[in-house]
Each structure stands twice: as C-alpha cells, then as structure tokens.
Amino acid sequence: MKIQTTRDELLNKILFVNRAMSPKISNFILTGTMLETDGNNLNIYGTDLETNVKSSIKVKTETPGRVVVPTRIIVNVLKSFPESKVGLELLNETNELKLTCLKSVFKLNTFALEEYPQFPQVKKQEMLKIEIGVLKYLISKVQKAVSSDESRVILTGIMVDINQDSIKLVATDSYRLSISKNRISFTGQPVKAVVPARVLETLARSDISKGEIDINIEENQISFIISDPDELKTVIVSSILSGKFPDYENLIPDSFNHSILINKNTMLDVIKRISSISQDNIPVKLDIEKGRINVSMNIREVGSSNEDFEVSYGEESMQIAFNPDYLIDGLNIIDGEKIMFNIVEPLKPVMLKPEKDKDLLYLLMPIRIS
C-alpha cells in the first residue's frame, strides 16, 4: 500500500469510525483500525464485534493494499501533524506503516491482517429511506434521555420504531422519557429495534448533512447506509440490544388536569439561574400559583435561591420538584417560543411538549419532597 491524502481528512474519518466503538475492548486486535484501498478510495474500518463501521475518503493511490494499525497511536501521530499532505506506505519487509508529513517520518508497527474480523454482510430487505438531516434531528431530541447505567443495558439504547406512516425514536432512563417522531411512507412490515445509543450519536455527529440514509433492520442487526455527495458510502452495522424495552406508550398519561402555556426561554433562564447553586441532585422546586411560578432551591451547606415568572394560570396552587438538569434537558430539546407544561398531579409524570408540534414530547418524573 502506498497512498497520499491530507491530515485532516484521514484523522477526522478515523475518529468518526471509532466513535461508535465500545470503550470496553476485550480483544487486542479490535484496538486497531483497518485501512484498505479501493481504487482511489481509502476504506476505513472499525469494529468492537457488536458495532462495525466502514467509511471512505478520496486518496491518491500509487500501490493498493490494506493494513491494520493501532488506532490510538495513529490518531496521536496525526494530531501531532499540521494540516498538510500525508503519505502512507506499507513497508512489506518489516510490516511497518510509514507515515510522512512535511519533514516528519514515523514507522508504526502493524497488526496481523488475518486476525481482523470481516465486515458483516447486510441482507438487504425492505429498507427505509430517510433524509440524513431528519434522522439527525430525531436523534438530537431523544439522546439526553438515554441511561448510562450498564446494569440495565436495554436502557442504554434508543428504540427505533418504524411503521407505514411514521418513524419514532424513543429513549428513557426510568426518570424521563423522550419521543421524537417524523412522518414517512414505508411499504415494509412494521419493525422495532433497540440500537446502542453511541451508534446513533455517531450518526448524529457525522459531517454528512445532505442526502438519504437507508435503514435496514434484520433479525439480530440494524444497518445504516449513507451515500455522501462525493458518492462515498458510510456503512454502520450494529447488533440490536436484547431485552424488553419499556412499554413506552402506556407510560404516557391519557389526560392531564392542568396545562400551562409557558415561554420556554423565560423558564429555561430562571431554572438555570436558580440551579446554579445545585449540588448532589438537590431538586429545584416549582410553586405554581395563580399568575406565576416561583422557582426555588435550598441547600443547607450552600444557601438558597428563588425567582418567579408570570404565567397564564388561574387554578389551584401546587408544589412540584424536579432534578434541575433533567428539567433543563427537556426545555432545551423543545423548539419554538412556547411550551405546554402538562401536569396530572405533583407526583405523577409531567409532560413537556411544543405548543403546536405533536411529534415531540418529554415526560419527566417529579421528585418527592418533604
């Protein structure tokens, strides 16, 4: 192998490919990235056995070939280079990868090619086509509600729920639930799959912003195939998480006793200010009264804070409390000037949603206060 490319293109693509990988790698070969020429394309592969990513960049190829290099080392080397042309050459006699940039020369030991796992086959079924920008938007609206608790693995994923007229993304950590939805036309059978959140977050952070993405759900895996404007393909194949995802539709209250229309930015600014003294998951309290909401926090070791803002509300007074970070996350995902703050009663889930958009909701459990 002997190719020429640019430092930024190669570095950014290696980082992208490996972003979806689990940090808990058990097999030494999986700490490597495989580089493979395909004409004047360089295919870059990463895998942790559960998730497999293949993406490509344009290069100048003098000699074709492939090599597996330690990811951490090549990333550190590329980060040390200035943005410039970079040469990569496999030295067959020593099995080293030679990297050159301006006057710098590095020779890196490589891994055994035959030990690197093969990229999984994708059995193309009835694929859903969706705009990449739409999918990124849907992911951004639910990813904050994903659990980080590895003891409940199913909650570390995002449910992808596809039927004939809509695609929904759903995430919950048991304390909050976020659902984003988009209208589609799909002729295949309805399917559901729980995908590791880091896979979808990798998609959301990709630099591809235009074009369509094909989503294909098989029995044990889901694949995402993206074609960018340069006709280069990115393929992500992930195992589907096993386990029973919560029956999220039954978690949504059928009706609410109180619905308050609130200026989102006003509420967000007040919550942020009042919770600036927050520590150790101390809840923020909302005292809802006629014409106003008073927001307060009291921490014995630190002090207290309170502020109120006006709302159009004329019903019974009540007090309700939340994890401030979770409340801020919910407010942040909602677009538009006004939000609906829907309450059943102080200890039952509260729903935040846009004033007019029915395709996004955020359900948040209150905290019991003495």
N, C-alpha and C positions, 0 to 999 in steps of 0.2 A: 504493500500500500504506500502510495505517495500522493499527497493532495495538498492544495493550498486553499485557505479560506481566511476569514477575518476573526480576530479575537472575540469581538462582541457576539457575533452570530453563533459561534461554536459554544462559548461559555453560557450564553442565555439558553440555548437549546438543551445543553446537558443539565443545567439547573432545573429547567422545566420538566424534563423527562424524569428526573429523580425526586421531584417534589411530591409525587403521588406514592412514593415508596414508604413502607413502614419503617420507623426508626429502629425497630427490633429485628435486625437481620441475624439469622442463626447460621447461615451458610456463607463461608468466606467468599465464594465466587460471586455471590449476589452483591457484594460491595463494589463490584466492577460495573462499568458501562461498556457496552459493545458498540464499536464503530464499524460500519460496513459500507463500502462504496456500491453505488448502483448507477452506472454511467457517471453523469456529473452531479449526482445527488449523493449526499452522505446520510445514511440512515443511522440514527442514534437510538439505542435500546436500553431500557432499564427494567428490572423485574425484582419483586420480592416473593415470587411464586403466586401470591394472591392477586397482585396487580401487575400488569405488563403494559409498557408504553413504548411506542415506536414513533419517532418524529424525524423530520428530514430538513436539511438545508442544502442550498446550491453550493457546489465547490468546483474547483478546477482539479480534475483528476489526471494525474500522469500515469500512475500504476494502480490498478484496482486491488482490493484486498479487504481484510477485516481483522479486527484486533479487539481484545478486552483489556481495558485499562482501569486501574483503581480510581474510583470516582473522586474520592476526597483529594487525592494527590493531583490529578489533572485539573480539578477545579481550583485548587490553591495556586498551581502554576499559572493557569490562565488569568486568574485575578491579579497576579503579580505583573503581568504584561501590560503595556499600554495598548490602547486600541490601535491596531495595525494589522498587516498581513501576518498570518501564522502558517507555518509549514508543518505537516505531519508526515513522517516517513517510518515505516516498519523496517527495522534492521533485522533481516531474516537470520543472519549468522548468530546474533545474540538474543533475538526475540525481544528487543527493546523498541519502544516507540520514541523516536527522536522528534522533539518539538523545537521549532526555531521561531524567534520573533526578533526582528532587527539584529542585534548582536548577541542575543541570549540563545543558548543551546542547552536543552535538557534531554536526558535519556532516561526514560521511565521503564522499569520492569513491567511486564505484562502478565496476564493470567492465561491459563490453558483454555484455548478456544473450545475444545471438545467438552469441557465441563459446564459451559454456559448454557442455561436452559433454552430450548427452542421457543420461539414466539407462538402462542396458541392460535389454532385455527378458528376462524369466525364462520359459523354456519349461517349464511345469510337467509333470514326468514322474512317476515313482513316488517320491514324497517320503518320506523317513524322518522320523517324528515322534519326538522325544526330549525329555524334561524338560530345561529350561534348566539347572537345578541339576546334573543328571547330566553334561551336556556341560561345564559349567564345572569340575566335579571332574576329569573326564578330562583336560582341557587343563592343569590345575594340576599334574598328575602327570608330564607329559612336557616342559613348556616349557623347563625348565632344560637339557635335553639338546640343544636346537636350536643349530646352528652360527651364528656371527656372521661367518664367512668368506665374503665376497661372491664370491670366486673359485670357490666351489662352491655355486652358487645353490640347487641341489636340496636341500642340507642345511640351508638357512635356512628350510625349510618343515617342516610336520608332515604325515605321511601319515595320511589318513582312510581306513580300510579297513572297508567295510561288507559284510556278507553276511546270510544269512537269520536267523541267530540271535545275531549279535554285531556291535558296533562297536568297532574298535580305533583308538587314536591312537598313533602311533609317531614318535619323534624320535631323531636321532643326530647327533653331530658327529665321528664316527670314533673318539673316545676313550671314549665311553659311549653306551649305548642305553637308552631308556626306553619301555616299552609299558604302556598302561592300556587296560582292556577292560571292556565292560558288556554284559550280556545284553539282546537286543532281539528283536522279532518283525518281520521285514521281508519283504514278499512280492515285492519287485522283484529285478532281477538284481544279483549281487554287483558292487560298484564300488570303485575305489580312486582317490584324488586326493591330490596333494601341495599343500597350501594354505600360502601365506605365513604364517609364524608370527605376525606382527604382527596379522593378521586375526583369528586365533583368540584371541590375547591381548586384543584389543579386546573380543571377545565375553565373555571371562572377567572383564573389568573393568567390564562394563556394570552399571548399577544395577538391572537387571531380574533378579529372583531366583526368580520363580514363573511357571508356565505352560510351554507347549511351544514348541519351535523346530522348524521344518520345514527339512530339509536336502535340497537338490536338486542332483545332480551331472549336468552336461551334458558335451558333448564337450570344451569348452575353458574352462568356468567352473563355479564352485560357488556356490550361493546359500544364505543363511541368512535365514529369515523368522521374526521373533519378534513375537508379539502380547502386549502387556502388559495388566495388569488394567484399565487405562482404555481398552482397545480401540484403542490406538495401535500402529501397526506400525513395526518397525525392519527394514529390508532391507539385507543386505550381500551384494554380488555381487563375487566375486573371480576373476581369472584363475587357472587352475591352472598350477603351475610345471612346466615341461618338463624332461625329462632322466630318467635312470634312478636311481630311489631304491634304496639298498642292499637286497639280498635279506635282510631282517632276520631272517626265520625260520631261515635257515641260519647266522646268527651266534650263535645260542643253543646252547650245548653240550648234547649229548644226555644226558650224565650228569656227575656230579661225584664226585671222590674223597673230599672232606671237606665235611661240612655242620655248621656250628656255630650253635647257637641262642644268640643274644646279646640282652641287654637293650638296647633301642635307645637310650634316653636316657643310659644309662651310657656307652656307646660314643661317642655324639654329644658328650657333655660332655668326655670325655677328648680326643677328636680336636680339638675347638675349643681346649681349653687348650694342648695341645702345639703346635698350629699357630699359636698367637698370635704367635710369632716369625717366622712364614713370610714369605719374600720370594723373588722371581724363580723361582717354580714349583719350589722345593725340595720333594722328596717327603716325605711322612710315612711312617715305617717301622713295620710291624707284625711283631713277633717272636711267632709263635704257638707256644706250648709247652703241655705238659700242665697243665691247670687255669688257664692265664692267657694274656693277650695283653699284651705290652709295647709301648707306643706311644712312638716317639721321633722327634726331629728334631735335626739337627746342621747349623748354618750357620757356616762359618768366621769370617765377619765379624761375626756377631751373638752366637752362643753355642749352647747346646744345651738340650734339654728331654726328659724322659721320665716316663712314668707307666704303671702296669699295672692291669689289672682282671681279675677272675675270670671264667672261662667253664667250661662243661662240655665239656672236650675232653681226650682221652687218647691221641691218635695221634701221628704223627711231628712233630718240630719243623720249622718253616719260617719264612722271612722273605719278606715281600711289601710292596711300597711303592706308594703312590698319590699323585696330585695331591690335596692335602688339601681344596681347595674342591670338587672333583668328588665326593669321598667324602662330604663334609658334605651336598652337594645330594642325594645318593642316600639318605642317612639321613633327611633332612628330609621327603622325599616319602612315606615309609612311615608309615602309620597303625598304631597298636597298640603294645603294650608290647614285644613280642618280634619279632626279625627273624631270618631264615635267611641266614647268610653262607656261600655255597656256592663251593667252590674246586676247580678241576681240578688246577692246579699253579701255582707262583708267577708265571709269565709268561703265563698264559692268562686270559681274561676271568673275572672274579668276578661272581657274581650275588647281588644283594641283593633280598629279597622279604619280604613279611609272613609270619609264622608260618603263618597259615591261609588267607589270601586268595590265590587263584591268578590273579587278574585284574590284577595289577600286578607288574612286575619292572623292575629297574635293573641293567644289565650294565655293568661298568666295567673298562677295561684297566689292568692294573698298569704300573708304570714299572720299567724295568731299572735296577738299582743295582749299583755296582761293589763 
